[in-house]
Amino acid sequence: MKLLMVAIPNHHFFQWVNQLKHSDYEVYWFDITDGGPKSSKIEWVTQIKGWKLKWNFPFRTQVKKKLPKLYSKIQKVNETDVTNAFKKALEQIQPDLVHCFEMKLSGLPILPVMSQNKIPLIYSSWGSDLFYYKQHGVNPKKVNTFIKRIDLLISDCKRDVDIIQCLGYRNPFYVLPGNGGLAINTEHIKKTNQRKNIIFKGYQYDVGEAIQIVKALEIVAVNLLKNMTIHCYSADVEVIDYIKQSDVFKLLDYTIYPRHQRLDNKKLLKIMGSSVLHLGNNLSDGMPNALLEAMAMGAFPIQSNPGGATEEVINDGVNGFLIHNPLDFRAIATLIEQALQDEILRVKAQEYNINFINKNYKRSILQPTIVQLYQKLKNN
């Protein structure tokens, strides 16, 4: 069976696809952005790249950098339209199924082509694309047309299933992690009393609110942080600048991993495994993969709860804390202090969360379901 995947180059997408590596499927990936070289993370997949530029003219990079207005005019005639490129790929491959990851970036661009055929279409909802589609300026009519075309939904949270069903979706669905599940190295999971880090995600652009976490840490009692190392990963420029200008952070031990310098996932998990807390704060999100990873590594989670998605895995005050207002840094600071001062709570939460993730999100357990869902859809 031939599967045509449509997605941006993304770590979670690569992880999902690798669940199919030893299946009998013939897998193709249409890179919707045509960004960068072929990925070494999915070498076994036939990767459709290099479709965008009609002519990679000499000194193109220099023109793009130094003469952006001229470059923009050139590219209007030098770039292949994504619809035409996808249509060509579809005709050449003749897949049994098409699977798009995220609506705005991957689903809507291929909709004009998919509306003209009856090839089964799978849609993986990611992050904010359903919950926040109006705020992202997506046309509601296009969303409704897209929903009518979907044959199978894969969502990383129940919240988005409810949303899409309210919009008229009536076909089958699965609730599965967007990366296909977690494979955890338990050697890096420290006991609660051996943890000396606090880690948080530094997203600020678009829907992230990491600066509220930084502000919260600034007013947390210093004696609670003095023996800790604070790690900020995937940090946007605004967050980096704020931290470096903070008088409080000058007194603290911290490390920043900028967003554009991707932190290796194994290293990230190792830091989580020695962290007391993992903090995540957004105006909008689905089920954060980073949250699930932190829970698996035993870090006590303090996480925002847009639309009720996070409360599907966090029982507030039992195995973590929910941030009810992502713009209230004072309330976030109170949660941080409560968690740092209550070791008994953190010990219980660590045991609960590790068992919960192993039971519900373990990669090896989810793999058969993921492999079989394609065959089930084709048979139906």
LOMIKOL-728488 format. One record per residue (C-alpha): x, y, z; residue in three letters. Coordinates in steps of 0.5 Angstrom, whole numbers, plus 500, padded with zeros to 3 digits. Each point is the difference from the previous one (the first is absolute). Example, Ala and Ser with C-alpha at 12.3 -4.5 7.8 and 13.67 -1.06 7.14 Angstrom:
REM LOMIKOL-728488
{X 525; Y 491; Z 516; rest Ala}
{X 502; Y 507; Z 498; rest Ser}
REM end
This chain:
REM LOMIKOL-728488
{X 500; Y 500; Z 500; rest Met}
{X 503; Y 507; Z 498; rest Lys}
{X 499; Y 506; Z 505; rest Leu}
{X 501; Y 507; Z 498; rest Leu}
{X 502; Y 504; Z 506; rest Met}
{X 499; Y 508; Z 500; rest Val}
{X 504; Y 504; Z 505; rest Ala}
{X 505; Y 505; Z 502; rest Ile}
{X 507; Y 497; Z 502; rest Pro}
{X 498; Y 499; Z 508; rest Asn}
{X 503; Y 496; Z 505; rest His}
{X 494; Y 497; Z 502; rest His}
{X 498; Y 498; Z 493; rest Phe}
{X 506; Y 497; Z 499; rest Phe}
{X 499; Y 496; Z 507; rest Gln}
{X 493; Y 498; Z 497; rest Trp}
{X 502; Y 498; Z 493; rest Val}
{X 505; Y 495; Z 503; rest Asn}
{X 495; Y 496; Z 504; rest Gln}
{X 499; Y 497; Z 493; rest Leu}
{X 507; Y 499; Z 498; rest Lys}
{X 499; Y 492; Z 501; rest His}
{X 493; Y 500; Z 497; rest Ser}
{X 499; Y 498; Z 493; rest Asp}
{X 498; Y 507; Z 498; rest Tyr}
{X 503; Y 503; Z 494; rest Glu}
{X 501; Y 507; Z 503; rest Val}
{X 501; Y 507; Z 497; rest Tyr}
{X 500; Y 507; Z 503; rest Trp}
{X 498; Y 506; Z 496; rest Phe}
{X 504; Y 506; Z 504; rest Asp}
{X 495; Y 505; Z 500; rest Ile}
{X 505; Y 506; Z 501; rest Thr}
{X 506; Y 497; Z 496; rest Asp}
{X 504; Y 502; Z 505; rest Gly}
{X 507; Y 498; Z 500; rest Gly}
{X 504; Y 493; Z 498; rest Pro}
{X 497; Y 493; Z 501; rest Lys}
{X 499; Y 498; Z 507; rest Ser}
{X 505; Y 495; Z 503; rest Ser}
{X 495; Y 498; Z 505; rest Lys}
{X 495; Y 497; Z 495; rest Ile}
{X 505; Y 497; Z 495; rest Glu}
{X 496; Y 494; Z 498; rest Trp}
{X 494; Y 505; Z 498; rest Val}
{X 500; Y 502; Z 493; rest Thr}
{X 500; Y 508; Z 501; rest Gln}
{X 497; Y 504; Z 495; rest Ile}
{X 504; Y 507; Z 500; rest Lys}
{X 503; Y 505; Z 495; rest Gly}
{X 494; Y 501; Z 497; rest Trp}
{X 499; Y 508; Z 502; rest Lys}
{X 506; Y 503; Z 496; rest Leu}
{X 499; Y 500; Z 492; rest Lys}
{X 507; Y 502; Z 500; rest Trp}
{X 505; Y 501; Z 505; rest Asn}
{X 504; Y 506; Z 497; rest Phe}
{X 507; Y 502; Z 502; rest Pro}
{X 501; Y 504; Z 506; rest Phe}
{X 492; Y 499; Z 502; rest Arg}
{X 502; Y 500; Z 508; rest Thr}
{X 504; Y 507; Z 499; rest Gln}
{X 494; Y 503; Z 496; rest Val}
{X 495; Y 497; Z 505; rest Lys}
{X 504; Y 503; Z 506; rest Lys}
{X 502; Y 507; Z 497; rest Lys}
{X 495; Y 502; Z 495; rest Leu}
{X 493; Y 497; Z 503; rest Pro}
{X 495; Y 504; Z 496; rest Lys}
{X 504; Y 498; Z 494; rest Leu}
{X 500; Y 492; Z 502; rest Tyr}
{X 492; Y 500; Z 502; rest Ser}
{X 499; Y 503; Z 492; rest Lys}
{X 504; Y 494; Z 497; rest Ile}
{X 497; Y 495; Z 505; rest Gln}
{X 493; Y 501; Z 497; rest Lys}
{X 502; Y 497; Z 494; rest Val}
{X 506; Y 496; Z 502; rest Asn}
{X 496; Y 496; Z 505; rest Glu}
{X 495; Y 494; Z 499; rest Thr}
{X 493; Y 500; Z 503; rest Asp}
{X 499; Y 495; Z 505; rest Val}
{X 494; Y 498; Z 497; rest Thr}
{X 503; Y 498; Z 494; rest Asn}
{X 506; Y 497; Z 503; rest Ala}
{X 496; Y 496; Z 505; rest Phe}
{X 495; Y 498; Z 494; rest Lys}
{X 506; Y 497; Z 496; rest Lys}
{X 502; Y 496; Z 506; rest Ala}
{X 494; Y 497; Z 501; rest Leu}
{X 499; Y 498; Z 492; rest Glu}
{X 507; Y 497; Z 500; rest Gln}
{X 499; Y 496; Z 507; rest Ile}
{X 493; Y 498; Z 500; rest Gln}
{X 500; Y 499; Z 507; rest Pro}
{X 494; Y 496; Z 504; rest Asp}
{X 500; Y 505; Z 505; rest Leu}
{X 502; Y 507; Z 501; rest Val}
{X 502; Y 503; Z 508; rest His}
{X 501; Y 507; Z 501; rest Cys}
{X 502; Y 503; Z 506; rest Phe}
{X 498; Y 506; Z 503; rest Glu}
{X 494; Y 504; Z 496; rest Met}
{X 502; Y 507; Z 499; rest Lys}
{X 507; Y 498; Z 497; rest Leu}
{X 499; Y 493; Z 497; rest Ser}
{X 493; Y 499; Z 499; rest Gly}
{X 497; Y 506; Z 497; rest Leu}
{X 505; Y 501; Z 495; rest Pro}
{X 499; Y 493; Z 497; rest Ile}
{X 492; Y 501; Z 501; rest Leu}
{X 499; Y 502; Z 493; rest Pro}
{X 503; Y 494; Z 497; rest Val}
{X 497; Y 495; Z 505; rest Met}
{X 493; Y 503; Z 499; rest Ser}
{X 501; Y 497; Z 493; rest Gln}
{X 501; Y 493; Z 502; rest Asn}
{X 497; Y 495; Z 504; rest Lys}
{X 507; Y 497; Z 503; rest Ile}
{X 499; Y 499; Z 508; rest Pro}
{X 503; Y 506; Z 504; rest Leu}
{X 502; Y 500; Z 507; rest Ile}
{X 501; Y 506; Z 504; rest Tyr}
{X 505; Y 501; Z 506; rest Ser}
{X 498; Y 506; Z 504; rest Ser}
{X 506; Y 503; Z 503; rest Trp}
{X 500; Y 505; Z 506; rest Gly}
{X 496; Y 506; Z 498; rest Ser}
{X 498; Y 499; Z 493; rest Asp}
{X 492; Y 498; Z 502; rest Leu}
{X 500; Y 504; Z 507; rest Phe}
{X 503; Y 507; Z 498; rest Tyr}
{X 498; Y 499; Z 492; rest Tyr}
{X 496; Y 507; Z 500; rest Lys}
{X 506; Y 504; Z 504; rest Gln}
{X 504; Y 497; Z 495; rest His}
{X 496; Y 503; Z 494; rest Gly}
{X 498; Y 494; Z 497; rest Val}
{X 494; Y 501; Z 496; rest Asn}
{X 494; Y 496; Z 503; rest Pro}
{X 497; Y 498; Z 494; rest Lys}
{X 506; Y 496; Z 498; rest Lys}
{X 501; Y 497; Z 506; rest Val}
{X 492; Y 497; Z 499; rest Asn}
{X 502; Y 498; Z 493; rest Thr}
{X 507; Y 497; Z 503; rest Phe}
{X 496; Y 496; Z 506; rest Ile}
{X 495; Y 497; Z 495; rest Lys}
{X 506; Y 497; Z 496; rest Arg}
{X 503; Y 497; Z 506; rest Ile}
{X 499; Y 492; Z 500; rest Asp}
{X 504; Y 499; Z 507; rest Leu}
{X 502; Y 505; Z 505; rest Leu}
{X 506; Y 499; Z 505; rest Ile}
{X 500; Y 505; Z 505; rest Ser}
{X 505; Y 500; Z 506; rest Asp}
{X 494; Y 502; Z 505; rest Cys}
{X 493; Y 499; Z 501; rest Lys}
{X 499; Y 507; Z 500; rest Arg}
{X 501; Y 501; Z 492; rest Asp}
{X 495; Y 494; Z 499; rest Val}
{X 495; Y 504; Z 503; rest Asp}
{X 501; Y 506; Z 496; rest Ile}
{X 500; Y 497; Z 494; rest Ile}
{X 494; Y 496; Z 501; rest Gln}
{X 497; Y 506; Z 502; rest Cys}
{X 502; Y 503; Z 493; rest Leu}
{X 496; Y 494; Z 497; rest Gly}
{X 505; Y 494; Z 500; rest Tyr}
{X 497; Y 493; Z 500; rest Arg}
{X 506; Y 495; Z 498; rest Asn}
{X 504; Y 496; Z 504; rest Pro}
{X 506; Y 503; Z 505; rest Phe}
{X 506; Y 498; Z 504; rest Tyr}
{X 502; Y 503; Z 506; rest Val}
{X 508; Y 499; Z 499; rest Leu}
{X 506; Y 504; Z 502; rest Pro}
{X 503; Y 504; Z 494; rest Gly}
{X 506; Y 497; Z 500; rest Asn}
{X 498; Y 493; Z 500; rest Gly}
{X 502; Y 499; Z 508; rest Gly}
{X 506; Y 500; Z 504; rest Leu}
{X 506; Y 496; Z 501; rest Ala}
{X 503; Y 502; Z 507; rest Ile}
{X 507; Y 498; Z 502; rest Asn}
{X 498; Y 499; Z 508; rest Thr}
{X 508; Y 500; Z 501; rest Glu}
{X 499; Y 508; Z 500; rest His}
{X 494; Y 500; Z 505; rest Ile}
{X 503; Y 503; Z 507; rest Lys}
{X 497; Y 499; Z 506; rest Lys}
{X 496; Y 506; Z 503; rest Thr}
{X 505; Y 502; Z 505; rest Asn}
{X 506; Y 500; Z 495; rest Gln}
{X 497; Y 505; Z 495; rest Arg}
{X 503; Y 506; Z 499; rest Lys}
{X 497; Y 504; Z 494; rest Asn}
{X 494; Y 504; Z 498; rest Ile}
{X 498; Y 499; Z 493; rest Ile}
{X 496; Y 504; Z 496; rest Phe}
{X 498; Y 501; Z 492; rest Lys}
{X 502; Y 507; Z 498; rest Gly}
{X 494; Y 501; Z 494; rest Tyr}
{X 498; Y 507; Z 500; rest Gln}
{X 498; Y 501; Z 492; rest Tyr}
{X 493; Y 499; Z 498; rest Asp}
{X 497; Y 497; Z 506; rest Val}
{X 505; Y 499; Z 505; rest Gly}
{X 501; Y 503; Z 507; rest Glu}
{X 506; Y 498; Z 502; rest Ala}
{X 502; Y 507; Z 503; rest Ile}
{X 495; Y 499; Z 505; rest Gln}
{X 503; Y 495; Z 503; rest Ile}
{X 507; Y 504; Z 500; rest Val}
{X 496; Y 505; Z 504; rest Lys}
{X 497; Y 495; Z 504; rest Ala}
{X 507; Y 497; Z 502; rest Leu}
{X 503; Y 507; Z 501; rest Glu}
{X 495; Y 501; Z 506; rest Ile}
{X 501; Y 493; Z 503; rest Val}
{X 503; Y 500; Z 507; rest Ala}
{X 508; Y 500; Z 498; rest Val}
{X 501; Y 495; Z 505; rest Asn}
{X 496; Y 495; Z 496; rest Leu}
{X 504; Y 501; Z 494; rest Leu}
{X 507; Y 501; Z 503; rest Lys}
{X 502; Y 493; Z 499; rest Asn}
{X 497; Y 499; Z 493; rest Met}
{X 502; Y 500; Z 493; rest Thr}
{X 495; Y 503; Z 495; rest Ile}
{X 499; Y 497; Z 493; rest His}
{X 496; Y 504; Z 495; rest Cys}
{X 500; Y 496; Z 494; rest Tyr}
{X 497; Y 502; Z 493; rest Ser}
{X 501; Y 507; Z 502; rest Ala}
{X 497; Y 506; Z 495; rest Asp}
{X 504; Y 506; Z 500; rest Val}
{X 495; Y 504; Z 504; rest Glu}
{X 501; Y 495; Z 506; rest Val}
{X 508; Y 500; Z 499; rest Ile}
{X 500; Y 508; Z 500; rest Asp}
{X 496; Y 500; Z 506; rest Tyr}
{X 504; Y 495; Z 504; rest Ile}
{X 506; Y 503; Z 499; rest Lys}
{X 498; Y 507; Z 502; rest Gln}
{X 497; Y 497; Z 506; rest Ser}
{X 503; Y 503; Z 507; rest Asp}
{X 497; Y 494; Z 503; rest Val}
{X 503; Y 495; Z 495; rest Phe}
{X 507; Y 503; Z 501; rest Lys}
{X 500; Y 496; Z 507; rest Leu}
{X 498; Y 494; Z 497; rest Leu}
{X 503; Y 494; Z 497; rest Asp}
{X 497; Y 499; Z 493; rest Tyr}
{X 501; Y 497; Z 493; rest Thr}
{X 496; Y 502; Z 494; rest Ile}
{X 499; Y 496; Z 494; rest Tyr}
{X 497; Y 505; Z 494; rest Pro}
{X 495; Y 497; Z 496; rest Arg}
{X 504; Y 500; Z 493; rest His}
{X 505; Y 496; Z 503; rest Gln}
{X 496; Y 494; Z 501; rest Arg}
{X 502; Y 496; Z 507; rest Leu}
{X 501; Y 493; Z 498; rest Asp}
{X 494; Y 496; Z 503; rest Asn}
{X 504; Y 495; Z 504; rest Lys}
{X 503; Y 506; Z 503; rest Lys}
{X 494; Y 503; Z 502; rest Leu}
{X 497; Y 494; Z 503; rest Leu}
{X 506; Y 499; Z 504; rest Lys}
{X 499; Y 507; Z 503; rest Ile}
{X 493; Y 499; Z 501; rest Met}
{X 502; Y 493; Z 504; rest Gly}
{X 504; Y 504; Z 505; rest Ser}
{X 495; Y 506; Z 500; rest Ser}
{X 496; Y 502; Z 506; rest Val}
{X 495; Y 504; Z 496; rest Leu}
{X 498; Y 500; Z 493; rest His}
{X 496; Y 507; Z 498; rest Leu}
{X 496; Y 501; Z 494; rest Gly}
{X 496; Y 506; Z 498; rest Asn}
{X 496; Y 501; Z 494; rest Asn}
{X 493; Y 504; Z 498; rest Leu}
{X 499; Y 494; Z 495; rest Ser}
{X 502; Y 493; Z 499; rest Asp}
{X 498; Y 493; Z 499; rest Gly}
{X 503; Y 494; Z 505; rest Met}
{X 507; Y 503; Z 500; rest Pro}
{X 505; Y 494; Z 499; rest Asn}
{X 505; Y 504; Z 504; rest Ala}
{X 495; Y 499; Z 506; rest Leu}
{X 499; Y 493; Z 499; rest Leu}
{X 508; Y 499; Z 500; rest Glu}
{X 501; Y 504; Z 506; rest Ala}
{X 495; Y 496; Z 504; rest Met}
{X 503; Y 493; Z 497; rest Ala}
{X 507; Y 503; Z 503; rest Met}
{X 497; Y 501; Z 507; rest Gly}
{X 500; Y 508; Z 500; rest Ala}
{X 494; Y 503; Z 503; rest Phe}
{X 496; Y 503; Z 495; rest Pro}
{X 497; Y 507; Z 500; rest Ile}
{X 497; Y 502; Z 494; rest Gln}
{X 494; Y 504; Z 497; rest Ser}
{X 494; Y 497; Z 498; rest Asn}
{X 497; Y 503; Z 493; rest Pro}
{X 493; Y 498; Z 499; rest Gly}
{X 501; Y 494; Z 505; rest Gly}
{X 505; Y 496; Z 496; rest Ala}
{X 505; Y 500; Z 506; rest Thr}
{X 495; Y 497; Z 505; rest Glu}
{X 499; Y 494; Z 496; rest Glu}
{X 507; Y 498; Z 503; rest Val}
{X 501; Y 504; Z 506; rest Ile}
{X 495; Y 500; Z 506; rest Asn}
{X 501; Y 507; Z 503; rest Asp}
{X 504; Y 499; Z 507; rest Gly}
{X 501; Y 493; Z 499; rest Val}
{X 505; Y 498; Z 495; rest Asn}
{X 502; Y 507; Z 498; rest Gly}
{X 497; Y 507; Z 500; rest Phe}
{X 496; Y 504; Z 495; rest Leu}
{X 501; Y 507; Z 498; rest Ile}
{X 493; Y 503; Z 499; rest His}
{X 502; Y 507; Z 498; rest Asn}
{X 506; Y 500; Z 495; rest Pro}
{X 501; Y 507; Z 501; rest Leu}
{X 500; Y 500; Z 508; rest Asp}
{X 507; Y 499; Z 502; rest Phe}
{X 499; Y 501; Z 507; rest Arg}
{X 495; Y 494; Z 500; rest Ala}
{X 506; Y 496; Z 496; rest Ile}
{X 505; Y 502; Z 505; rest Ala}
{X 495; Y 498; Z 506; rest Thr}
{X 500; Y 493; Z 497; rest Leu}
{X 507; Y 500; Z 499; rest Ile}
{X 501; Y 501; Z 507; rest Glu}
{X 495; Y 495; Z 502; rest Gln}
{X 503; Y 495; Z 496; rest Ala}
{X 507; Y 501; Z 502; rest Leu}
{X 498; Y 500; Z 508; rest Gln}
{X 496; Y 494; Z 499; rest Asp}
{X 505; Y 494; Z 499; rest Glu}
{X 494; Y 495; Z 502; rest Ile}
{X 496; Y 502; Z 495; rest Leu}
{X 506; Y 500; Z 495; rest Arg}
{X 501; Y 493; Z 502; rest Val}
{X 493; Y 497; Z 499; rest Lys}
{X 500; Y 504; Z 493; rest Ala}
{X 506; Y 497; Z 498; rest Gln}
{X 498; Y 493; Z 501; rest Glu}
{X 493; Y 501; Z 497; rest Tyr}
{X 502; Y 504; Z 494; rest Asn}
{X 505; Y 495; Z 498; rest Ile}
{X 495; Y 494; Z 500; rest Asn}
{X 495; Y 504; Z 497; rest Phe}
{X 505; Y 502; Z 494; rest Ile}
{X 502; Y 492; Z 499; rest Asn}
{X 493; Y 498; Z 500; rest Lys}
{X 497; Y 505; Z 495; rest Asn}
{X 506; Y 503; Z 496; rest Tyr}
{X 505; Y 495; Z 500; rest Lys}
{X 502; Y 499; Z 492; rest Arg}
{X 501; Y 493; Z 500; rest Ser}
{X 493; Y 499; Z 502; rest Ile}
{X 497; Y 505; Z 496; rest Leu}
{X 504; Y 497; Z 493; rest Gln}
{X 495; Y 495; Z 498; rest Pro}
{X 494; Y 505; Z 501; rest Thr}
{X 504; Y 505; Z 495; rest Ile}
{X 502; Y 495; Z 495; rest Val}
{X 493; Y 496; Z 500; rest Gln}
{X 496; Y 507; Z 499; rest Leu}
{X 502; Y 501; Z 493; rest Tyr}
{X 498; Y 493; Z 498; rest Gln}
{X 493; Y 500; Z 504; rest Lys}
{X 499; Y 507; Z 496; rest Leu}
{X 501; Y 497; Z 493; rest Lys}
{X 496; Y 494; Z 502; rest Asn}
{X 494; Y 504; Z 502; rest Asn}
REM end
